[in-house]
């Protein structure tokens, strides 16, 4: 289905075109939203009658459930109505399922990043990503079916690593990969970059867009270092040969204590004991020598040099700490009378957040960023 097809299908439920377009984005990217996001998308006043009327309609028609947030400062909404998801061809979407409180905040961040670039055509489902990647590697006329099957298998393997984040395609065909920063350390991002290398080599032009919520934007230098190592520093073939020997010795050293092997292992470890090669070793254990196939390629570094490849940074301007739900959205229900719905049990009193413990005398930069992140999402 195209975007227009999905918007039309949602509008058939009695929503205006503007409301349907916003819901199409929410259903495909987050499943949760806050009134601020709709007001910004629609160009209306936040807190105005039109904004309230839209969310009242969602609740009245049982398309969404509200959930109060910490400090009673906001309310977010989870759009769970299965017929809406079925209408856009995603009846089993993970976004209609219950979501933990922390993940709800991360989805709101991702939705803000998507809404910041409304001109992109987003690929969100695995089917869409597989089809797009396959189209980039379509075999030319006359090639055998073995090449076709290989391309399809490669497409599924590459697309599987994009399950969390969407891919945007602009009018010129440039692919935009979003990556939402949720931790101050870079291990997950390095794995993401290595997994997407094959995809980036296939597209004619690409952009990796790093999305930073505050205060994690202070970790930008660490993430930029990963880009430099993975994209701008291809390995010489002699280095790859040394890596192969080192990985082989390292694996055998688990059960083999020959002194010559241990000596070689210790010497090589002094050189290759970095996060880049540690992650590569883990990939080698599962993929074998195939993990080395593209390490010497200069395609990505050339793309960055000539402009067909870009790395961008988007710092989200909104605060999110107050948007952390009081509880998981598993049992979110509209707020009713004191004794609950239909005379049920009395609603327990709202828990009060515990005061944050005093910080230690000295914190490293990663520790301070981790503490700030906990405060951002409202985690005690």
Phi and psi in degrees as a GROMACS rama.xvg file:
@    title "Ramachandran Plot"
@    xaxis  label "Phi"
@    yaxis  label "Psi"
@TYPE xy
-83.7645  170.651  UNK-2
-59.5461  -42.8304  UNK-3
-64.0853  -36.6236  UNK-4
-62.398  -43.789  UNK-5
-66.946  -41.2075  UNK-6
-61.9933  -43.0003  UNK-7
-63.1023  -40.4689  UNK-8
-65.1712  -38.117  UNK-9
-71.4801  -39.4258  UNK-10
-61.6782  -27.4915  UNK-11
-64.2035  -14.5464  UNK-12
-85.0163  5.32084  UNK-13
100.047  18.6229  UNK-14
-100.617  150.264  UNK-15
-70.1935  167.649  UNK-16
-61.4931  -41.0517  UNK-17
-64.4801  -43.1816  UNK-18
-65.1437  -40.325  UNK-19
-64.9949  -38.8767  UNK-20
-65.8552  -39.1977  UNK-21
-67.0791  -44.1497  UNK-22
-62.7529  -34.9803  UNK-23
-60.0384  -40.8521  UNK-24
-68.9511  -43.5238  UNK-25
-63.5154  -45.8394  UNK-26
-62.2944  -34.1822  UNK-27
-91.7431  -16.6298  UNK-28
-121.165  -23.1573  UNK-29
-145.328  -44.3422  UNK-30
80.8307  -12.0412  UNK-31
-129.997  154.824  UNK-32
-159.582  168.156  UNK-33
-127.439  156.614  UNK-34
-56.7292  -33.5871  UNK-35
-55.6485  -39.5632  UNK-36
-68.3016  -39.8855  UNK-37
-67.6806  -41.1788  UNK-38
-61.1366  -42.5326  UNK-39
-66.536  -42.2828  UNK-40
-63.1906  -42.8389  UNK-41
-86.4153  -10.906  UNK-42
70.6816  36.1452  UNK-43
-119.567  171.048  UNK-44
-72.4543  133.083  UNK-45
-71.9069  125.361  UNK-46
90.7175  1.22192  UNK-47
-79.4283  176.023  UNK-48
-62.7858  -39.3071  UNK-49
-65.2241  -37.7268  UNK-50
-67.0684  -45.9755  UNK-51
-63.8768  -38.4374  UNK-52
-63.5869  -36.6266  UNK-53
-64.9303  -47.6867  UNK-54
-73.9333  -30.096  UNK-55
-63.154  -37.8763  UNK-56
-64.6054  -41.8212  UNK-57
-60.6647  -41.7733  UNK-58
-72.0386  -43.3998  UNK-59
-61.5614  -36.5947  UNK-60
-90.4373  6.70754  UNK-61
60.2902  32.1999  UNK-62
-85.8283  -22.2551  UNK-63
-146.693  158.927  UNK-64
-123.654  141.487  UNK-65
-90.5259  159.634  UNK-66
-144.985  126.161  UNK-67
-69.3182  148.943  UNK-68
-107.778  171.742  UNK-69
-60.6443  151.69  UNK-70
62.7833  8.55245  UNK-71
56.0702  35.2833  UNK-72
-99.7385  -11.3366  UNK-73
-160.674  172.282  UNK-74
-142.502  131.156  UNK-75
-110.823  163.665  UNK-76
-127.841  133.484  UNK-77
-105.374  118.608  UNK-78
-87.1951  110.281  UNK-79
-120.936  -1.18539  UNK-80
-66.3684  111.283  UNK-81
-61.2585  -39.6983  UNK-82
-57.4607  -30.6854  UNK-83
-65.8486  -44.9679  UNK-84
-66.3052  -37.8036  UNK-85
-64.8532  -34.6691  UNK-86
-65.4032  -27.9316  UNK-87
-98.9331  10.3269  UNK-88
81.812  19.335  UNK-89
-133.045  55.0486  UNK-90
-61.7863  -28.6491  UNK-91
-103.202  24.0367  UNK-92
-58.748  139.236  UNK-93
-68.1939  -16.2671  UNK-94
-75.8236  -15.3255  UNK-95
-90.0261  -5.01022  UNK-96
-85.9959  162.869  UNK-97
-57.4743  148.385  UNK-98
-134.083  135.957  UNK-99
-62.7652  159.177  UNK-100
-59.352  -46.1541  UNK-101
-64.6461  -41.6012  UNK-102
-65.087  -30.1785  UNK-103
-61.9651  -40.9243  UNK-104
-64.5326  -42.0105  UNK-105
-63.7635  -36.2707  UNK-106
-68.3885  -34.8361  UNK-107
-64.276  -38.9809  UNK-108
-62.6443  -45.4789  UNK-109
-63.7736  -39.08  UNK-110
-63.2883  -39.9063  UNK-111
-61.5944  -40.0283  UNK-112
-64.7806  -38.9635  UNK-113
-69.108  -42.7129  UNK-114
-66.1504  -21.6525  UNK-115
-71.8504  -17.0565  UNK-116
-131.131  72.8327  UNK-117
-72.3358  -10.3115  UNK-118
-85.79  0.137605  UNK-119
-91.8108  147.935  UNK-120
-93.4986  111.129  UNK-121
-91.2606  137.079  UNK-122
-105.337  118.081  UNK-123
-115.753  -34.5894  UNK-124
-88.9611  158.226  UNK-125
-63.7172  -35.2343  UNK-126
-60.9883  -44.2803  UNK-127
-64.2444  -41.3816  UNK-128
-69.3904  -40.3823  UNK-129
-62.0708  -45.1584  UNK-130
-63.319  -41.0314  UNK-131
-65.8141  -46.3726  UNK-132
-64.561  -38.0298  UNK-133
-63.9713  -35.5983  UNK-134
-67.4635  -27.7016  UNK-135
-73.7766  -25.9299  UNK-136
-116.799  26.3113  UNK-137
-61.8025  129.638  UNK-138
-65.8628  142.754  UNK-139
-73.6835  163.29  UNK-140
-59.3638  134.032  UNK-141
102.471  -15.7814  UNK-142
-77.6269  156.47  UNK-143
-79.1219  169.878  UNK-144
-71.0242  -19.539  UNK-145
-61.7889  -41.0312  UNK-146
-62.4184  -37.3558  UNK-147
-64.8871  -43.6174  UNK-148
-66.6272  -38.7864  UNK-149
-62.5862  -42.1291  UNK-150
-62.5129  -42.5832  UNK-151
-64.3554  -42.0426  UNK-152
-64.7646  -41.6288  UNK-153
-63.5873  -39.1761  UNK-154
-60.6407  -45.7097  UNK-155
-65.3618  -38.2017  UNK-156
-65.4404  -42.5113  UNK-157
-71.0242  -44.0511  UNK-158
-65.7825  -29.0641  UNK-159
-60.9824  -28.3283  UNK-160
-81.1691  -4.03684  UNK-161
-100.731  14.6025  UNK-162
-61.3631  -31.427  UNK-163
-81.2995  -43.3276  UNK-164
-112.294  144.912  UNK-165
-80.3752  164.845  UNK-166
-116.328  126.192  UNK-167
-101.576  140.441  UNK-168
-119.749  122.107  UNK-169
-88.8364  -179.064  UNK-170
-63.5589  -27.3354  UNK-171
-86.351  -4.60739  UNK-172
96.4667  -0.365181  UNK-173
-68.329  133.425  UNK-174
-92.2635  131.565  UNK-175
-114.262  118.262  UNK-176
-102.111  118.12  UNK-177
-85.8263  140.869  UNK-178
-136.689  114.934  UNK-179
-86.5773  121.789  UNK-180
-80.1152  120.081  UNK-181
-120.866  -7.55394  UNK-182
-139.579  153.74  UNK-183
-77.8632  -16.389  UNK-184
-90.4488  166.231  UNK-185
-114.616  8.50239  UNK-186
-59.6191  -47.3287  UNK-187
-64.2578  -37.789  UNK-188
-67.6128  -39.6631  UNK-189
-62.1433  -41.2261  UNK-190
-62.9831  -39.7423  UNK-191
-61.5974  -45.889  UNK-192
-62.9408  -44.9041  UNK-193
-65.4698  -36.2955  UNK-194
-69.9501  -29.6945  UNK-195
-92.9241  -0.333852  UNK-196
-58.0747  -42.1468  UNK-197
-63.7261  -40.2441  UNK-198
-64.2323  -44.7235  UNK-199
-65.1931  -29.7828  UNK-200
-73.9314  -16.6408  UNK-201
-92.0697  -28.8776  UNK-202
-83.1098  148.631  UNK-203
-67.6294  -31.9076  UNK-204
-152.379  145.418  UNK-205
-148.042  156.871  UNK-206
-137.637  128.723  UNK-207
-99.5118  115.045  UNK-208
-107.955  111.829  UNK-209
-86.4526  122.321  UNK-210
-104.131  114.87  UNK-211
-109.899  119.882  UNK-212
-82.4622  149.452  UNK-213
-74.0729  141.319  UNK-214
-97.2969  14.0041  UNK-215
-69.2975  -8.73442  UNK-216
-64.4547  -16.1225  UNK-217
-71.1027  -12.2484  UNK-218
-90.7798  12.2318  UNK-219
-56.9186  -43.0032  UNK-220
-60.2652  -38.406  UNK-221
-65.5839  -39.1388  UNK-222
-72.0842  -35.0633  UNK-223
-65.7101  -34.2276  UNK-224
-62.6543  -38.4934  UNK-225
-62.8484  -42.2198  UNK-226
-59.7808  -44.9205  UNK-227
-62.0437  -42.4058  UNK-228
-70.388  -43.3643  UNK-229
-82.8346  -32.0355  UNK-230
-103.026  -35.439  UNK-231
-106.248  3.96727  UNK-232
-132.317  70.0534  UNK-233
-63.3038  150.37  UNK-234
-90.4334  142.159  UNK-235
-71.5656  152.809  UNK-236
-60.385  -35.8584  UNK-237
-64.6983  -35.8164  UNK-238
-66.8281  -39.2222  UNK-239
-64.2358  -39.297  UNK-240
-62.6172  -40.8685  UNK-241
-64.7774  -38.4708  UNK-242
-62.2397  -42.5245  UNK-243
-59.9557  -44.7299  UNK-244
-65.3892  -40.2293  UNK-245
-64.7598  -44.7429  UNK-246
-63.4416  -39.3359  UNK-247
-64.8286  -44.8062  UNK-248
-64.5426  -39.4066  UNK-249
-64.6441  -38.6596  UNK-250
-69.1982  -42.2719  UNK-251
-71.6703  -24.8202  UNK-252
-65.2177  -16.5391  UNK-253
-64.2168  -37.602  UNK-254
-118.061  -7.07372  UNK-255
-118.555  125.183  UNK-256
-111.714  26.5412  UNK-257
-61.495  131.959  UNK-258
-62.1672  -36.8041  UNK-259
-63.6687  -40.586  UNK-260
-68.2515  -40.9409  UNK-261
-63.5927  -37.7311  UNK-262
-64.0017  -44.3354  UNK-263
-63.7252  -39.2624  UNK-264
-64.1287  -44.6483  UNK-265
-66.1292  -39.0235  UNK-266
-66.9492  -44.6946  UNK-267
-68.4492  -32.3531  UNK-268
-63.256  -30.338  UNK-269
-64.4918  -29.746  UNK-270
-90.2949  -41.4477  UNK-271
-101.653  11.9069  UNK-272
-85.3273  68.2989  UNK-273
-131.164  160.602  UNK-274
-57.9351  -34.8373  UNK-275
-61.6641  -47.5904  UNK-276
-80.3479  -25.5406  UNK-277
-63.7535  -44.7796  UNK-278
-68.037  -37.3114  UNK-279
-62.9753  -37.3999  UNK-280
-62.3063  -40.9681  UNK-281
-63.2531  -39.4395  UNK-282
-66.9528  -38.3215  UNK-283
-63.8939  -34.8483  UNK-284
-62.0728  -30.1464  UNK-285
-100.311  -30.7861  UNK-286
-105.256  -13.2413  UNK-287
71.5733  -153.577  UNK-288
-66.2045  -10.8144  UNK-289
-62.2869  -21.9912  UNK-290
-66.7635  -17.1515  UNK-291
-96.5154  -3.85527  UNK-292
-57.4664  -40.0801  UNK-293
-110.741  8.34016  UNK-294
-67.0112  -26.8084  UNK-295
-92.3551  -1.38444  UNK-296
-72.7343  139.84  UNK-297
-104.394  14.9635  UNK-298
-61.3359  -45.3821  UNK-299
-70.5383  -40.6101  UNK-300
-66.5763  -36.5548  UNK-301
-66.1718  -37.9138  UNK-302
-63.5336  -41.5141  UNK-303
-65.3545  -34.4082  UNK-304
-71.9107  -37.9422  UNK-305
-95.9958  -0.219144  UNK-306
94.8032  -8.97705  UNK-307
-72.5912  -18.1655  UNK-308
-116.923  138.145  UNK-309
-138.111  154.209  UNK-310
-126.673  121.313  UNK-311
-119.925  158.391  UNK-312
-122.917  127.891  UNK-313
-119.793  115.645  UNK-314
-98.0843  118.492  UNK-315
-69.873  129.336  UNK-316
-84.7512  -3.40811  UNK-317
-98.4309  147.93  UNK-318
-79.362  152.238  UNK-319
-130.259  -11.144  UNK-320
-57.9145  -40.4956  UNK-321
-75.5238  -5.67427  UNK-322
-94.5765  1.18415  UNK-323
-70.0189  124.108  UNK-324
-62.9452  151.511  UNK-325
-62.5133  -34.8899  UNK-326
-138.478  174.275  UNK-327
-59.8766  150.639  UNK-328
-81.2856  14.7021  UNK-329
-62.2036  -40.7004  UNK-330
-122.548  35.4479  UNK-331
-65.8666  130.792  UNK-332
-137.476  155.496  UNK-333
-57.2091  142.543  UNK-334
-68.2973  123.546  UNK-335
-113.238  -151.86  UNK-336
-74.881  173.041  UNK-337
-59.3181  -36.7855  UNK-338
-87.6389  9.33926  UNK-339
85.94  -179.284  UNK-340
-73.6196  136.762  UNK-341
53.9101  41.2717  UNK-342
68.9289  26.394  UNK-343
-72.4543  -165.448  UNK-344
-65.7259  151.549  UNK-345
-63.7671  136.25  UNK-346
-65.9354  128.205  UNK-347
-64.3083  153.642  UNK-348
-62.6837  149.434  UNK-349
-64.0214  125.129  UNK-350
-67.5359  141.467  UNK-351
-92.7185  133.786  UNK-352
-63.9381  139.708  UNK-353
-75.0821  145.705  UNK-354
-64.5825  142.008  UNK-355
-67.9223  138.638  UNK-356
-66.8317  153.824  UNK-357
-63.5655  144.703  UNK-358
-67.9934  153.151  UNK-359
-64.8739  170.315  UNK-360
-61.0056  -37.701  UNK-361
-146.619  133.771  UNK-362
-123.36  141.469  UNK-363
-72.2444  166.956  UNK-364
-60.3883  -46.7208  UNK-365
-60.66  -38.8191  UNK-366
-65.4891  -40.7081  UNK-367
-65.7511  -40.62  UNK-368
-64.8922  -39.7348  UNK-369
-63.7578  -40.5968  UNK-370
-64.0195  -44.0819  UNK-371
-61.1  -37.9112  UNK-372
-65.739  -41.6062  UNK-373
-58.9345  -40.3686  UNK-374
-67.5277  -35.2567  UNK-375
-62.1237  -42.8896  UNK-376
-92.6011  2.24958  UNK-377
78.1086  20.9946  UNK-378
-83.4345  129.58  UNK-379
